[in-house]
């Protein structure tokens, strides 16, 4: 049996896309929505794959770094384009820090609007 659980959070920030021809090359902001998912096939003695509280705490730290910032001015987005895809990959890599032997980050979805999202997954 395989388990998958997720936590959803929000933050606001601004960015502009480099090497892009169109409106998004200009400074603009988003109310981002993030969904981070972990998966595994073994539960601990308490019947948990991973504690939601642990995911929320770590995701809150990541979001605090991104929230109300001009993303183009902070690492790694001062070097790479702050696209939804790259933001999802950044969050995915940061969440790997709390993986356990049995619970691995498997997916991060980043919405830049109600209708547009990017997903990074294993």
N, C-alpha and C positions, 0 to 999 in steps of 0.2 A: 504494500500500500504506500502511496506517495502523498505527502502533505504539502500544502502551499498556503502560506499566510502572508498578509500584506498590511501595510500601514500607509495612510494617506495624510499628507501635510501640504501646507501652502506657504508661499512667500512672494514678495514683490521685489522686482529689480528692473533696471534699465540696461539696454545694450544697443549696439549698432553692429551690423554685420559687415565685415571687411570682404573685399572681393565679390561683392554682391551688387547687382545693378537693379535698383528698384527702391521702393519706399523703405525697406528694412535696412538700407545702408545708412539711413538717418537715425539719430538718437530717438529711441522710443522705449516704452516700458511694458511689462506684462505682470499680471497676477498669475504666477506659475502654480501649478498643482503637481505634486509629486506623489507617485505610488511606488513603494519599495516592497518587493516580495522576496521571501525566503522559502526554500523547499528542502525536503529531506524525507527519509522513509523510516526514521526511528525517533520515537518520543522519549523524553527523559522519565525519571521515576514519578514526576508530578503529572505526567501526561502532556507535556509541552514539547513542541519542536524547538522553539526559542521564545523567550519571554517578550511579549509585545512591548513591555516597558523598556527593555534593552534597545529594541529597534527604535522606539520613539525618542529615547534619550540621545542616541547617536545621530539620528536624523535631525533632531533639533539643533545639535552642534553644527552639522553641515549647513542647515538652513540659516543659522545665525551668521555664518560666514558669508552667505549669498544675499541675505535679506537687506533690502533698501540700499543696495550697492549699484554702482555703474560697473557691470561685470567686466567690461573691457579693461578695467584698471586693476583687477585682482588676478592672482595666479589661479589656474593656468591660462585664464582667458585673456590675459595681456599678451599671450603668445599664440593661442589658438582661438578660432572664432567661437564666440559664445552662442552657438546654435543650440537648439533643443537637443539635438543628437549628442553634442559634446557635453552639455550639462548633464544629460542622463548618464553618459559614460563616466564623468567625474564623480557623480553621486554613487554610481555602482562601485567604482574603485574604492571610495571612502568607506562604503558599507562592508567591504570585504574584511575590514579590521575587526568586526564583531562576529564573523563566522565562527561556528563551532565545528567540532568533528562531524556532527550529523546535520547541521543546518547551514546551508550555503545561500548566499544572495543569488537569486536566479533571474530577477527582472527588475528593471527600473523604468517607469514610464513618466515622462515629463510632458505636461500640457502647457502650451503657451497661450492657448485660448480654449474656449469651451469646445471647439471643433477640431483642433489640431494638436497632435501629440507625437512624440518620438519614443520608441521603446528600445532599450538595450537588454539583451537576455543571453543566457548561456545556451 
